């Protein structure tokens, strides 16, 4: 096994009766990595993490931790720990007692338990006088930190997280995303994180895996998934996107309804060539599309009518409907807002270097 890999999944299958929730999952996670699994409800991500921590049994396949197969090892004997959405803290205990709980199970001496609990309070940036504070007196963010401290008290080789921030309000969630990323860097532990939130995944992860119907659709760093998705599903899942169905022409340049192409020889260099008759989908993110003044051209152009504009904090989002009925999205910084009014005829343009071809879509 590659010494850099701490966790390996080989042909992992999970059946619930006649329903197959996971289809032959193959995965390698590197030691010290922050690896996030993202997918819609029902994609299989929670089932997968329950297999990894031993809460469910495999139907087929193997799970290896370094050079030891662990899929037959009981959950309480695995060197891993889970942080749940519910946190599962003991409300009748103090903060210190919650953190010390796994150490008490190991029958460590009270003095050693207290010392470790205080160290973990420091690590999670909670005051040491919280040691005697009741969980019921803690805020949502403080409880989250206590749950993390308790997980780290196990000294696990891998920490698993099952949507731990999803119940928090937006501002607290954004704060804790940054703190989790910082905690990962300071501990050097391997984090495996489950979420349905693209924003969480983008902020924190070293790599992201997109799940669909019990399979991995794409595994890569965030920038690659965002800019070069392998499928229409991934493109749409990773945020606002404009998609154009195209077909290869005899000269190899892609053409589609309402999409004017002035590529000339740039298609090959941009990876946008298609064989004659081959189907594909051109993807461009809204931030790369712009309104063109009269007389100006770009590699791709689309004509339409401005039908809506929406303020999104520092950005303005515009919707343009083409003659074919397709609604396209454009995003501009607030200071660069478009002067046109709704109902105006507009021309949109984008360059080949900002487009990505999804083949066979």
Beta strands, then each sheet from edge to edge (+ up, - down):
strand 1: 5-16
strand 2: 19-30
strand 3: 34-39
strand 4: 60-65
strand 5: 68-69
strand 6: 80-84
strand 7: 158-162
strand 8: 190-195
strand 9: 207-212
strand 10: 215-220
strand 11: 242-248
strand 12: 254-255
strand 13: 259-261
strand 14: 279-284
strand 15: 290-291
strand 16: 300-312
strand 17: 315-322
strand 18: 327-333
strand 19: 345-350
strand 20: 356-359
sheet 1: 2+ 1- 4+ 5-
sheet 2: 6+ 7+ 8+ 3+ 9+ 10-
sheet 3: 12+ 11- 14+ 20-
sheet 4: 13+ 16- 17+ 18-
sheet 5: 13+ 16- 19+ 15-
end
